[in-house]
């Protein structure tokens, strides 16, 4: 039994190595077929992206298919035939929002400052909405001459940015009163308002970090 499993695992590993090898050589051959004509391409570029968001905390994840998006705007400096290096100066934004909502109440509130302040030693349903925005200014260094010869475009980049985060929960009803989970079964609860800040910050509902 053990020997059969080992043979099966080795077979799968060989398939993966073969697939990666094929993809590697395909990218090499495809890159050699490219020709760079700098005079026909703009030095200004713009890109847009979007995707899903999720989390891996102890609160049940509620994935949003299109919960995040971003863009990149930049320009290329010094890109010309025969030059060893070229530079990209670019502005990058990424933002997203993700949600968590448990399906049942919990009484383990002692380590949850926001819930314990409202519900004390009682019960509550953990839920949250987290929002993140990040904006960065980046500088990328390209091996321009190598790119012309091989079709590959290796580069290194670094930058400075600022990040804004905000996490809130639906802990109070429309009258500003804590939910009565004894008379309101947890199966009927649906977070909507997100009026209560959950960040570890006593003076405001957000935190900003420079990275």
Protein Blocks (a to p, Z undefined) as FASTA:
>chain_A
ZZmmmmmmmmmmmmmmmmmmmmmmmmmmmmmmpccdfklpcfbdcdddddddddddfbdc
dddfblcccddddddehiaehiabdcdddddddddddddddfbdcfblmlmmklmmmnom
mccdddddddddddddddddddfklmmmnopacddddddddddddddddfbcfkopacdf
klmcfklgccfklpacfbdcfkbcbdcddZZ
